[in-house]
Amino acid sequence: MENEELTREFMNPRHRKRILTAKWEIVIPEGEPYVIVRPRSDRTGSTHNLILRALIEALKPHIQAYTADAVEVEGLAKLKLPLRVGRHRIDLITWNGAKYEYWEVKAPYELGLSRTQEQLRDYAHHLENFNLVTTPDGERQARDIINLLGLKDKVKVWIVRPRLGEEGRKSELKAIR
């Protein structure tokens, strides 16, 4: 009898069927008494890739096609464009039907790196419609770096709030500059 109650509780239809964390994907098959836990399908479950996935999710209603480094998203056409810009690879290129936009994603801990400064200078030199994306924790640092490098007229800064795996909620994207 106890086992039967446990089985009923486990197969509760209110459970989410797919849960994504930074490193794991948890799938709850309908009507089965087990769960499937596997590593994320993207190359790594890094903070950087989590932010990139959240960015694409937030942009999805506004773009027609994309190409991204290390992340695949269902339901969008793929562009056949190289990601190399100058000496570096940009994280995301989107097409909205009228123009291409270029997106570089940085986790807060990446913003202070000298490599990031090199990338921002190169991208601002080679690209129009260039955007820098970080999380709310990195907002102030992103603004400071853009001002320090003298790129405030060339780079648009965005904040993304990841909501991956939360049922009924989408990641939010907000322009701060």
ZIPE-V742217 format. One record per helix or strand of 3 or more residues. SS is the DSSP state (helix for helix, strand for strand). FROM is the first residue (numbers start at 1). TO is the last residue. If there is no record, write none. Layout:
ss: <SS/SS>
from: <FROM/FROM>
to: <TO/TO>
This chain:
ss: <helix/strand/strand/strand/helix/strand/strand/strand/helix/helix/strand/helix/strand/strand>
from: <2/18/24/36/47/65/92/100/108/114/130/136/155/172>
to: <10/20/27/39/62/68/95/105/110/126/134/149/161/175>
